[in-house]
């Protein structure tokens, strides 16, 4: 890991002895390696704020320590107002896919970096500089000097994808993990032997060397950098007979709620859909600062709808119908008091889906000025 923090990487991150690095990430988040080892290897000042929470706590910590370097998930960065943290010079976003609004918020104020890596790679593997106004939010950059990247067919790692084609990202490097503890089946599926084409390209490669299947779909851009498309098996869904990428809908929904700190879209099966044949596409919008303390799954997550919120939903859905195909327009948008997150600060889709699916269709539609159809009433009577 220390080798990966050699001088070339420090130069890319603008990390030096004058950096004041705020340690803000969960220790379950691999990017904390950046905060600890990055600062120590390069003689920077590591600023550790005890009991650091999101939102206002982060602002107070940045101001207190005069921090100028921070690593955040895009979700966490949306809780910050750049005007309140003028000391920041470098913002590194990692752990989640970026949206165009994430770039617009920070560009022109800081050196903006996108860092791509997995826990299996012990830190990060690719880095992109997104500081300039014409940067592409999909860009995850180029490999750092200790890693090699390959793009292969999603169904066959023995087939390389031509430039510009979408395929699964393979990683090859010295700090690749050995595997998953007590899980040989998953290890064999993810940590694969060196493909035959790589042995032909580099005959001196060890027959014991391996590559990591990341599960991320990417492609080469015309400039030679790598663009992130989506997860191989998570965000693409089929609803209303059509396949779609949920992140595409989320990006459009986020533009309708510019003050939202988090937006999510998912396929929900209401609790009264006994036949599972009337699934709903539901948007979730979170606009308030998170509450302190540990989240309880039994806490009230869905905000009470108001006349203003229902009118806003109606306006948003009408606007989305003008820019999205009909099958990609959510049935309703629900305002939430919090967004379920994992310990590493990422969206917990499974929990959000489970909580929303515990509600009947009528309760979900109540968040917008959306009529309850005769078919809906028939389904409700079947459940009763």
N, C-alpha and C positions, 0 to 999 in steps of 0.2 A: 504494500500500500504506500509506503514512504517513497518508493521509486516513482510511483505515479505522481508524486508531488514535487518532482524535480523542477528546475527553473523554467523550462518551456511552458509547463502548465501554469505556474505562477504568473508568467507574463500574460498568458491568455486571460486569466481571471483578474488581472490588475491587482494581484495580492503581493504585498511587500511589508517591510518592517514598519512602515507608516500606517498600515491598516489597523483599524480597530474593529475586530470581528465580534459581532453579537452572537452568542450561543443561544439560539432560540428554538432549535429543532428538538423534537422528541428523540430519545435514544432508540426508539423503534424505527426511526427514519434514517436510512443510510446516509443521508446528506450531513448528518452530524459529524461524520468523518471529515468533511470539508472544514467544519467549524473548528474542531479540535486539532487534527493533525496539520491542516492547512495553516492555521495560525502559528502552531509551534515550530513547524519545519522552517517557516520563513521569518521567524522573529517578530511576528505581529502581536498586538495586544489582544488577548482573548477576554472578552467581557461576558461574564456569567451572571445573569440576573436570577436570583432565587425565586422559585414559584412563578416563573414567567407564564402568563396566560395570553390568550389572543387579544386582538382589538386594542383597546386603550392601554392595556398593560404593556404591549409591545411598543407603543408610542412612547410611553413613559420611560421604558428601559433604554430605547434608542436615544432619547433626549438626555437621560441621566448619565449615560456612559459616552455620549457624543460618538456613538458608533457610526462608522462609515462603510461597513461591509456587512451584508446580511444575506442569508440563504433562506428562501421561503418556498412553500408550495404556492401555486397561483391562487388557491382558495384563501390562504392566509394573507397574501399580498393585497387582496381585495378589501381587507379590513383596514388597511392603512391609507391615510391621506398624505400624499407626497408633500403637501404644504406644511404638515406638522412635523416632518422629519427631514429638514433641510440638510442635516449633516451627512445623510446617506450619499455615498458616491458610487457604490457598486451594489446592485441588486441581482442576485442569482436566483432564478426560478427553476424549480426541479420537482419531480415527483408526480406531476400531472400534465395533461395536455394543456397548452396555452390557447387562449382565444385572442382575437384581434384587439379587444378592449384592454387586455392585460398589457399589450405593447403600448397602446395609446396613452395609458395612464402614466407610464414611467419614461417614455422616450422624451429626450430633450432635458431631462432632469438628472439622470444617472447613467452610468455605464450599465447596460442591461444585458445579462447573460442568460442563456438557457442551458441547463446542465442535464444530460441524460445518463442514467445509470440504473443498475439494479442491485439489490442486496447480494445477488450471486456474483457480482463483479467487484465487491468490496469498496466501491466508491462510485466513480462515474467513468463513462467510456467515451462520450462525445460531448462537445461543447460548441455552442453557437453564440456569436456576438449579434445581438438584436438592437443595438444602440441606434442605428440609423433609421430615419423615418420610413424608408422603403423596405424595411425588413419583413420577412415572411414569418408569420406566427407559427406556421407548421415546421419551420426549420429547427432541427436539433443539432445541426452543425456537421463537423467532421471528427473522426476519431482522434483522441489524444495520442501522444507519441508512443504509448505502451499498448495500444489496442489496434486490432484489425477488424474491419466490418465487412460483411458479405450479405448480399440480398439474394435469397433463394426462393424457389417456388414454394407456395404455402403447403403443398401436399407432398413434395419430394425435395429433400435437401440436396440431392445429387444434381439438381437442375438450377443453374444460376439464372437470374432474371436479367434480361437486357436493360441497359440504361434507360431510365424513364418508366420502366415497368414497376408495378407494385408487387412486393413480395415480403417474406418474413426476414427480419433482421437476425443475422448470426453474429455473435461476438467471439473473438479469439484474443486471449491475452494472458499475461503471467499471473495476474491476481484473481483468475477465475476460481470460484469455489470448488471444493471437492465433491459436493453433492448435498442432498438433504438428509438430515439426521434420521436414521431408522426408517427411511422411505426409499428403498432401492428401486421400486417401480417408477416413482416420479423422477428420481435421479436419472435413470436410463432414458426416460422420455425427453428430458430437458438438456442434460449434459451428454452430447452425442459424440461419437468418434469422428475424427477428421474425415470429411468427405473425400472421395477419390479424386475429384477435380482439384482439391487443394493440395493433395499429395503430388499431383502432376505439375502444378504451378510451383510448388516449393518441395522438391524431392527430399530435401534434408530434414523436412518436418518429422518429428518423432511420431511413430505409429501409436504411441500412448497419449498423444496430445488430443485435446477435445475442443469442441465449440459449444456455445450456449445458444439454444433456441429461445429467443426472447418472448415470442408470442406477439410481437409488435409488427404491424404492417407499415412498411416505409417505401420510399422510392428516392432515386437520385434526381435532384433538380438540375436544370440546365447549367447552373454554376458549379455543379459537382458536389454540393453539400447534400446532406440527407434530410428528407422531409418525413415527419411523422404523419401517418394517415389515421390509424386507429388500432385498437387492440384486435387481435385476430378473432377472438371469440366472445367478446363482452358487449361492445356497444352497437353491433349490428343486430337488428332484430327484424322479424317479419310480422307485419300487422296489416290487416285489410288487404291481404293478398300481395303485399309489396314489401320488398326489403328496403331498409333504411339504416343510416348511421345516426344514432341518437345524438351524437355530438354536433352534427349538422343542425339539428333542430335546436339544440341548446344555444348555439351561437346566435341564431336568429332571435330566440326568445330573450337572450341577454341584452340585445340591442333595444328591446322594448322596455327593459327595466334597468336603465343605466346606473341606478343607485344600488342595485342588488349586490350583495357580497357573495352570493352563490346562487346558481341556477342549475337545475337538473331536470331531465326528462326521462321518463321510463314507461314501460308497458305494465299496466296494472290490471289485475283480474279482481273485480269487486267481490266482496264476500257473498253477495246474493247472485252471482253469476254461476249457477249450479252446473251449467253445461259447458262453461269455459269457451263460449262462442261469441261473447260480446265484450272482448277485452277493450281497455281504454288506453289511449295515449295521454298521459298526464304530465303537465309541467309543474315544477315546484320552485318557488321563488322565496329567497331568504334575504331580507333587507335590513334587519336589525343587528346590532352588535351582539355576539354570543354572550350568554350568561356564564358567570364563573361557576366552578364546581364541576363534579363528575356528572356526565349526562346519564339520566335514567331512562331506560326504554319505555317505562310506564308514564313518564312525564307527558303532558299534553304537547304534542308536536305540531298539530295543525291549528293555525290561528283562526279565530272567529271571523267569518266573512262580514263585511259591511257593505252598505250601499255603494260607497266609493270604490271598494275593492272589486265588487262585482261589475261595476261599470267599467273599471279599468280592464278587467279580464275580457269583457265583451269587445272593447276597443282593440286590445292586443290581438285577439283571435281574428278579428276582421282584418287587421293589418297583415297578419301572417298569411292569410288566405290570398293576399295579393302577391306575395313573394315566394311562397312554397307550394308545391303540389298538394292537392287536397288531402292525400293520405298521410302527409307529414305534419298536418296542422293538429295540435293537441285538442282533445275533447274539452279540456278545462285546464285552468292554471290555478294552483292551490298555493296560498301564502302560508309559510310555515314559521314557527317560532324558533326553530333550529334545524340544521341539516345534520343528519347522523354522519359522523366521521370515524375513521379508523384511528388507532393509536398513533399512526404516523401522519395524521392530518389530511388524509385523502377521503373522498366521498365514499361512504359505506352504502353502495347501491342495494345490496341484499337487504339490509335493515330498513332502508327507506321503502323499498318495494313491499316488504312484509308488513310494515305499519300501514301503508296506504291500502293494501289489499284486505286489511281487516275492516275497512269501511264499505258500506253498501253504495251502490251507484248513486242513489239519491243524495247521500251525504257529500259525495265528491262533486256532483253537478251543482250543489248548492253554493259552491264557491264562485259561480259565474251566473250570469243571467241566461241560463240554458234551460229550455223546457224539458220536463220529464215526459218522455214519449209514451205512447200507448204500449209499445213493445217493452219499455222499461217497467211499466206498471204490471204487465203480464208476468215478467220475470220475478218481480217482487212478490206477486201473489203465489208463485210456485214455491218460493222459499218459505213463505208463511205456511 
